[in-house]
């Protein structure tokens, strides 16, 4: 006989807002729709999510500072040093990704400008093949639609990388009073 789900525990974790309904369902062995229906029926709210985020930030700050008797300046310096390290790593990652996108764009430009030459080489290379499968695959790789798809994908990558780089270098003004939720909402609305 199946055991009844622990709805009290599900409700607590639902209210904490850290897991999606799907993840809660997997954790407790119930469907996402059952959680959604119960939450609606009983009026559950994810009203602890901001408290959880605040507590996580506090614990992260405490973990960064080794000395429990540290004064405010020492706490700020320690946490700021970690922040600087993280931002530097992000900048390096963004720079590397941008260089990769530029390199791929240059390779695409070269291949697109030599398409006829590449197609002739493919025909020559595959002329003795019993099947046309290899030739078809090779021709598809250098085709205009494939190149257009690569341009689209590289453009999307740059669309993501440029704002990240601007953010990492703090080039755009941001509202210092903006809450995490407001910023998330603003960033999500740009997509």
N, C-alpha and C positions, 0 to 999 in steps of 0.2 A: 504494500500500500504506500502510495506517495505521501511524503510529509508536506504539511502546509508551509508555504513560504513564510519567512520571518518578516512580516510586513512592517513591524516596528523598526527593525534595523534598516530595511529598505527605505522607509520614510526618513530616517535620520540621515542616511547617506544621500538621498534625493535632496533633502534640504541643504546639505553641505555644498551641493552643486559642483562637485569635482568630477563626477562620472556622468557620462551620457546615460540615457535610459537603456540603450542597447548594452552598454558595459555593465550597468546594474543588473540587467536581465541575465547576462552571462554569469555574473558573480553569484547571483541568488537562484539561478535556475528557473526563471520565469520569463515570459515574453515581454518585449518592449511595449507592446500594446496593452498588456495587463497592467504594467506599471503606469503607463499614461492614463488609462481609464481610472485606476485607483487614485492617482494623484488628482485628477479632475473631480472625481466623485467626492473626495475628502478635502479638496481645496488646498493641497500641498503647495507650498511655495519654496523656491530655492533661495530662501531668505538668509541663509548662513554663508553664502558664497563669499560675500565681501569680508566677513569676519575671518573666514578661512584664509583668504588671500593675505589679509593683514597679519594674521598669526604666522603664516609662512614667511612673509618678509621679515618679521621680527626675529624668527628663529634663524633665518639666513644671516641676518646682521649679527646675532649673537654667535653663530658658528664662525663667522669671519674674524671675530675678535677673541683672541686667545685668553686675554687677561680679564677675569670677571670683575675686577675693580677698576677697569679702564674708565677714564673720564670721557665726556662727549667728544672732545677734539680727537682723542685717540681712536674712538669708535669711528668717527667720520673719516679720519685718515686711513684706517684699515679697510673700511668698506670702499672708499674711493679708490684705493690702490687695486682692489679686486675689479672694480668697475672699469678702470683704465686698462687693465690686462684683458678683460673681456672685449672691450671696444677695439683694442689693437688687434686681437685675434679676428674679430669680425671684419675689420678693415682689410686684413691680409686675405681672408677668404673671399671677400667681395672683389678685391683686386685680381686674385687668381681666376675667379669665375669670369670676370670681364675680359681678361686676357684670352681665356679659352674661347669665349664667344667671338672675339675679334679674330682669332686664329681660324676658327671654323668658317667665319664669314669670308675670310681671305681665300681659304681652300675652295669654298663654294664658288666664289667669283672666278677663280682659276678654272675650275671644272666647267662652269657655265660658258666661259669664253672659248673653251676648247671642246664643246660638246660634239661637233661633227667629227673631229679627230678621234675622240674617245669612241664614238659609235663605230667608226671605220675599224679601229683597233679591236673592238669587241667582235665585229663581224669576221675579221681575219682570224682572231683567236678561236672562234667557235665554229668555223666553217666545216670542220670535219666531225663535229659532234653528231651523234645519232639522234639525240633529242634536242629540241629547241628550248628546253627548260632553262639551261644555264645562260643561253644568249638572252632570253626574255628577262631573266632576273638581272643580268648585267645592264641591259638597256634600260630597264626600269630605274636602276640606281642612278643613271645619269640623265633621266628624263626631266623635262620642264616641270611637270606636276610634283615630282619628288623634290626638285630644287625649290619650288615655291613653298612646299611644306617645311623645308629646312629653314627658309627665310622667315616664315611665320613663327616657327619654334624659337629661332634665335631672337626675333623681335620680342617675343613674349619674355624670354630670359632677360633681355636688356630692360624691358619695361619693369621687371621685378628688381633687377640689380641697381638701376640708377637711383630709385628712391631709397634703397637700402644704403647705398654709398652716401647719399646726401644726409641721411639720418646718422650714419656712423661718423661723419665729419661735422655734424650739427650745423648744416648749411641753411636749413629752413627754420623760420621762427615757429615756435610752438607755444601754445598757451600754457604757462607754468601752473595755472590753476586747474588745468584739465585733469579730470580723474581718469583712472585706468579704463573704466567702462566707456567714458565719453570718447577717449582716444581710440579705443577698439571700434566703437560704433562709427567714428569718423573714417577710420582706415578701411573698414569693411564697406562703407558706402562708396568708396572710390573705385571698387571693382566693377 
